[in-house]
Amino acid sequence: MDTVHLEKDFQEKIDQEIKIEPKDFMPDAYRKTLVRQISQHAHSEIVGMLPESNWIGRAPSLRRKLGLLAKVQDEAGHGLYLYSACETLGVDRESLIEQLHEGKAKYSSIFNYPTLTWADIGAIGWLVDGAAIMNQVPLCRCSYGPYSRAMIRICKEESFHQRQGFEILLTLSRGSEEQKEMLQDSVNRWWWPSLMMFGPHDKDSPHTAKSMKWKIKRFSNDELRQKFVDVIAEQIKILGITLPDPDLSWNEERGHYDFGPINWDEFWDVVGGNGPCNKQRMHDRVTAHERGAWVRDAAIAHAEKRATRKAISKAS
């Protein structure tokens, strides 16, 4: 069958909501789009551990330490699921990690901002993980099977992370004046970067149209961003604070909240490597990878040793 007919059958499967599996035919552009998106997602989970792990030893109670440890552990697992899903597309994990360390691969720009106070851990859970969930729940229906199946578990755990973050902020909102000020300051700093997590406006996004045709994505960047604003604008009332946007207001005619313009110059500056913590994040990630080499080597040696013993046992 020629390429034209193969691509036609491929699109028909997608239109009929039939999952594309690793051994199925897929256009090169579809494969490349998935590798870019899934690897960026995996890198974001791994780099995203860094700003939070900074607070494990400084969490205000044993309960908070355990909760944050569990969250960071979950994020490591998410990265592993996603690297595994990416490998089903014919790329090896080592090359993906090498691209990240060399600055050739991207991760979410949100993780290039510093965590200055304990309230930031709550804000990351509520806003950053909240934005991630808004992006990721539709991915559970992604047309590529391994990615969609990985996302089901990831989204369940991310939902817990968001509730954990909101509970931290709710506790602060009921505390001292100093704690309330810390809460407001944190939300002020994380709000706009959270909106940037959805990516550029649809008219400026080169990948959205194709991704939606292939049902990798189910909603556009602007649709997801609007849903997120509508949810957070209501939830923040429970915390008794405000979002740092004087233009935020309910639009009865649209049935949505209007909100102010996003500073896209800041977004592209951070994406380009000039954010507050870009260099620090990459230094810490590369250092951790290098220091963990002996663990990976030991695991491989152990697996090879077990395989050899098993082969000898079968032969005898």
C-alpha positions as CSV (number, residue, x, y, z in Angstrom):
1,M,0.0,0.0,0.0
2,D,1.4,3.4,-0.9
3,T,2.0,6.2,1.5
4,V,-1.1,8.2,0.4
5,H,-3.4,5.3,1.3
6,L,-1.6,4.5,4.5
7,E,-2.0,8.1,5.7
8,K,-5.6,8.0,4.7
9,D,-6.2,4.8,6.7
10,F,-4.2,6.4,9.6
11,Q,-6.4,9.5,9.7
12,E,-9.6,7.4,9.5
13,K,-8.5,5.4,12.5
14,I,-8.0,8.6,14.4
15,D,-11.3,10.0,13.3
16,Q,-13.0,6.8,14.6
17,E,-11.2,7.1,18.0
18,I,-9.1,4.0,17.4
19,K,-5.8,4.2,19.2
20,I,-2.5,4.3,17.3
21,E,-0.1,1.7,18.7
22,P,3.7,1.6,18.4
23,K,3.8,-1.0,15.5
24,D,1.1,0.8,13.5
25,F,1.8,3.0,10.6
26,M,2.1,6.6,11.4
27,P,3.4,9.6,9.4
28,D,6.8,10.9,10.3
29,A,5.4,14.2,11.3
30,Y,3.0,12.5,13.8
31,R,5.9,10.6,15.3
32,K,8.1,13.7,15.5
33,T,5.3,15.7,17.1
34,L,4.8,13.0,19.8
35,V,8.5,12.7,20.5
36,R,8.7,16.4,21.0
37,Q,5.6,16.7,23.2
38,I,6.2,13.5,25.3
39,S,9.9,14.1,25.9
40,Q,9.2,17.8,26.8
41,H,6.6,16.5,29.2
42,A,9.0,14.0,30.7
43,H,11.7,16.6,31.1
44,S,9.3,18.9,32.8
45,E,8.4,16.2,35.4
46,I,12.1,15.6,36.2
47,V,13.2,19.2,36.3
48,G,10.0,20.1,38.2
49,M,11.3,18.1,41.1
50,L,14.1,20.6,41.7
51,P,12.2,23.7,43.0
52,E,10.1,21.5,45.4
53,S,12.9,19.2,46.7
54,N,14.6,22.4,47.9
55,W,11.9,22.6,50.6
56,I,11.7,19.0,51.8
57,G,14.2,19.7,54.6
58,R,12.5,23.0,55.5
59,A,8.9,22.0,55.5
60,P,7.1,23.2,58.7
61,S,6.1,19.8,60.0
62,L,6.7,16.1,59.6
63,R,3.4,15.7,57.9
64,R,4.3,18.4,55.3
65,K,7.7,16.7,54.8
66,L,6.1,13.3,54.1
67,G,3.6,14.9,51.8
68,L,6.2,16.8,49.8
69,L,8.5,13.7,49.6
70,A,5.6,11.7,48.2
71,K,4.8,14.3,45.6
72,V,8.4,14.5,44.4
73,Q,8.6,10.8,44.2
74,D,5.4,10.8,42.1
75,E,7.0,13.3,39.7
76,A,10.0,11.0,39.3
77,G,7.6,8.2,38.4
78,H,5.8,10.4,35.9
79,G,9.0,11.1,34.2
80,L,9.8,7.4,33.9
81,Y,6.3,6.6,32.5
82,L,6.7,9.3,29.9
83,Y,10.3,8.4,28.9
84,S,9.1,4.8,28.5
85,A,6.2,6.0,26.3
86,C,8.6,8.0,24.2
87,E,10.8,5.0,23.7
88,T,8.0,3.2,22.0
89,L,8.4,5.7,19.2
90,G,11.9,4.5,18.5
91,V,14.0,6.9,20.5
92,D,16.2,5.9,23.4
93,R,16.1,7.6,26.8
94,E,19.8,8.4,26.9
95,S,19.6,10.5,23.8
96,L,16.5,12.4,25.1
97,I,18.3,13.1,28.4
98,E,21.4,14.2,26.5
99,Q,19.4,16.7,24.5
100,L,17.9,18.1,27.7
101,H,21.4,18.5,29.3
102,E,22.8,20.1,26.2
103,G,20.0,22.7,26.0
104,K,18.6,21.2,22.8
105,A,15.3,20.1,24.4
106,K,12.8,22.2,26.2
107,Y,10.8,21.7,29.5
108,S,8.0,23.8,31.0
109,S,9.2,27.4,31.5
110,I,7.4,27.5,34.9
111,F,10.2,25.6,36.6
112,N,12.7,28.3,35.9
113,Y,11.1,30.5,38.7
114,P,12.4,30.3,42.3
115,T,10.6,29.0,45.3
116,L,11.2,31.7,47.9
117,T,8.8,30.7,50.7
118,W,6.8,27.8,51.9
119,A,3.7,29.3,50.4
120,D,5.3,28.7,47.0
121,I,5.0,25.0,47.5
122,G,1.3,25.5,47.9
123,A,1.0,27.8,44.9
124,I,2.9,25.3,42.7
125,G,0.4,22.6,43.8
126,W,-2.7,24.7,43.3
127,L,-1.7,26.8,40.2
128,V,1.1,24.9,38.4
129,D,-0.3,21.4,38.9
130,G,-3.8,22.8,38.3
131,A,-2.7,24.2,35.0
132,A,-1.0,20.9,34.2
133,I,-4.2,18.9,35.0
134,M,-6.2,21.2,32.7
135,N,-3.7,20.4,30.0
136,Q,-3.3,16.7,30.7
137,V,-6.7,15.3,31.4
138,P,-7.6,15.6,27.7
139,L,-4.4,13.7,27.0
140,C,-6.0,10.6,28.5
141,R,-7.9,10.5,25.2
142,C,-4.8,11.2,23.1
143,S,-4.8,9.2,19.8
144,Y,-1.4,7.5,20.7
145,G,-2.1,4.6,23.0
146,P,1.0,4.5,25.2
147,Y,0.8,8.2,25.9
148,S,-2.9,8.1,26.7
149,R,-2.6,5.2,29.1
150,A,0.4,6.7,30.9
151,M,-1.6,9.9,31.4
152,I,-4.5,8.1,33.2
153,R,-2.3,7.4,36.2
154,I,-0.4,10.6,36.0
155,C,-3.6,12.7,36.1
156,K,-4.9,10.8,39.2
157,E,-1.7,11.6,41.1
158,E,-1.6,15.2,39.8
159,S,-5.1,15.7,41.2
160,F,-3.8,14.7,44.6
161,H,-0.9,17.2,44.2
162,Q,-3.3,20.0,43.4
163,R,-5.5,19.3,46.5
164,Q,-2.4,19.1,48.6
165,G,-1.3,22.5,47.4
166,F,-4.6,24.1,47.9
167,E,-4.8,22.7,51.5
168,I,-1.4,24.3,52.2
169,L,-2.7,27.7,51.0
170,L,-6.0,27.3,52.9
171,T,-4.1,26.7,56.1
172,L,-2.0,29.8,55.5
173,S,-5.1,31.8,54.7
174,R,-6.4,31.0,58.2
175,G,-3.1,31.9,59.9
176,S,-1.4,35.1,61.0
177,E,-1.3,38.3,59.1
178,E,2.3,37.4,58.1
179,Q,1.2,34.1,56.7
180,K,-1.6,35.7,54.8
181,E,0.8,38.2,53.3
182,M,3.1,35.4,52.3
183,L,0.2,33.6,50.7
184,Q,-0.8,36.7,48.6
185,D,2.8,37.4,47.6
186,S,3.2,33.8,46.4
187,V,0.0,33.9,44.3
188,N,1.1,37.2,42.9
189,R,4.4,35.7,41.6
190,W,3.0,32.4,40.3
191,W,-0.2,33.5,38.6
192,W,1.1,34.9,35.3
193,P,3.7,32.2,34.8
194,S,0.9,29.6,35.3
195,L,-1.1,31.2,32.5
196,M,1.9,31.0,30.3
197,M,2.1,27.2,30.8
198,F,-0.7,26.8,28.2
199,G,1.6,28.1,25.5
200,P,1.3,30.9,23.0
201,H,-2.0,32.2,21.7
202,D,-3.5,29.8,19.1
203,K,-2.7,32.2,16.3
204,D,1.0,32.0,17.3
205,S,1.2,28.3,18.0
206,P,2.7,26.4,15.1
207,H,1.8,22.9,16.4
208,T,-1.8,23.3,17.6
209,A,-3.7,22.8,14.3
210,K,-1.9,19.5,13.4
211,S,-2.0,18.2,17.0
212,M,-5.8,18.7,17.1
213,K,-6.3,17.1,13.7
214,W,-4.4,14.1,14.9
215,K,-6.2,14.2,18.3
216,I,-3.0,14.4,20.2
217,K,-4.6,17.5,21.7
218,R,-8.3,17.9,22.2
219,F,-8.5,21.6,23.0
220,S,-6.5,24.6,21.9
221,N,-4.1,26.6,24.1
222,D,-6.5,29.5,24.5
223,E,-9.5,27.2,25.3
224,L,-7.6,25.5,28.1
225,R,-6.2,28.8,29.5
226,Q,-9.8,30.2,29.6
227,K,-11.1,27.1,31.5
228,F,-8.2,27.5,34.0
229,V,-8.9,31.1,34.6
230,D,-12.7,30.4,35.1
231,V,-11.9,27.7,37.7
232,I,-9.2,29.6,39.7
233,A,-11.1,32.9,39.7
234,E,-13.8,31.1,41.7
235,Q,-11.6,29.0,43.9
236,I,-9.5,32.0,45.1
237,K,-12.5,33.4,46.8
238,I,-12.2,30.6,49.4
239,L,-8.7,31.8,50.2
240,G,-9.8,35.4,50.8
241,I,-7.1,36.9,48.6
242,T,-7.1,38.2,45.0
243,L,-5.4,37.4,41.7
244,P,-2.9,40.1,40.5
245,D,-5.0,41.1,37.5
246,P,-6.9,44.4,37.7
247,D,-8.7,43.4,34.4
248,L,-10.1,40.2,35.8
249,S,-13.9,40.3,35.7
250,W,-16.9,38.1,34.9
251,N,-18.3,38.6,31.4
252,E,-22.0,37.8,31.5
253,E,-22.3,37.8,27.7
254,R,-19.4,35.4,27.2
255,G,-20.1,33.3,30.2
256,H,-16.4,33.5,31.1
257,Y,-13.9,35.6,33.0
258,D,-12.1,38.3,31.1
259,F,-8.4,38.7,32.1
260,G,-5.6,41.0,31.3
261,P,-2.8,40.6,28.7
262,I,0.1,38.1,29.3
263,N,3.6,39.3,29.1
264,W,4.8,37.2,26.2
265,D,8.2,38.9,26.2
266,E,8.9,37.4,29.6
267,F,7.6,34.0,28.4
268,W,9.9,33.8,25.4
269,D,12.8,35.2,27.4
270,V,12.5,32.3,30.0
271,V,12.0,29.8,27.2
272,G,15.1,31.1,25.6
273,G,17.2,30.3,28.7
274,N,17.1,33.7,30.4
275,G,14.7,33.1,33.3
276,P,15.6,33.6,37.0
277,C,16.7,29.9,37.5
278,N,17.4,28.4,34.0
279,K,21.1,28.0,34.6
280,Q,20.7,26.8,38.1
281,R,18.1,24.2,37.1
282,M,20.3,22.7,34.4
283,H,23.4,22.7,36.6
284,D,21.5,20.9,39.3
285,R,19.9,18.4,36.8
286,V,23.2,17.6,35.1
287,T,25.0,17.2,38.5
288,A,22.3,14.9,39.8
289,H,22.5,12.8,36.7
290,E,26.3,12.5,36.9
291,R,26.3,11.6,40.6
292,G,23.7,9.0,40.0
293,A,25.7,7.2,37.3
294,W,26.9,4.5,39.7
295,V,23.4,3.6,40.7
296,R,22.4,3.2,37.0
297,D,25.5,1.1,36.3
298,A,24.9,-1.1,39.4
299,A,21.2,-1.7,38.3
300,I,22.3,-2.7,34.8
301,A,25.0,-5.0,36.2
302,H,22.5,-6.6,38.6
303,A,20.0,-7.1,35.8
304,E,22.6,-8.7,33.5
305,K,23.8,-11.0,36.4
306,R,20.2,-12.2,37.0
307,A,19.7,-12.8,33.3
308,T,22.9,-14.8,33.1
309,R,21.9,-16.9,36.2
310,K,18.4,-17.5,34.7
311,A,20.0,-18.6,31.4
312,I,22.3,-21.0,33.1
313,S,19.5,-22.4,35.2
314,K,17.4,-23.1,32.1
315,A,20.3,-24.7,30.3
316,S,20.9,-27.1,33.2
